[in-house]
Amino acid sequence: MPVSPYIARLRQHVGQDLLMLYGISAVVTDDAGRVLLARRGDNGRWSVPAGTVDPGEQPADALVREVREETGVDVVVERLAGVATHPVVYPNGDACEYLNVWFRCRAVGGVPTPDGDESLAVAWFTPDALPDLDDWARLRIDTALAEGPPWYAAPGERHAALRRPDSL
């Protein structure tokens, strides 16, 4: 998966030690209420489109860019859906903890097409027929599709989706 030049420069200094980064995720729906998922290039699992925020970039701008790059779909942001920190250890051993902001989005154009690197497949799924997903993807989808204020872990809350994984 391509690494931004910013993160590559940081890795030159810290190696595989923990980096705190800004992440974004999109729960994209179409006019039929289906959810857009991408099969990740690093672990082969289905998940929502996601990525990192570049220096000087606003989260919503990063989100629109990442969805387009990874899935070929153009979106508009409808609302903030949640925020949480999420730890990740990549297959190469790089450790990160993302302050992830996820948004509910609506598809407005484009053709679902995997980029062949970060996404190996892209498909629409009805909410009642989603493929096998990890707790982190489920949390973002469930909270984005629910009505109400944005989700966050309440003080002291230890949600299962936010635990430190051994790896992706």
Helices and strands as residue ranges (DSSP letters): H 5-14, E 19-29, E 35-40, E 46-47, E 50-52, H 59-71, E 73-89, E 95-110, E 119-125, G 127-129, H 135-145, E 151-152, G 160-162
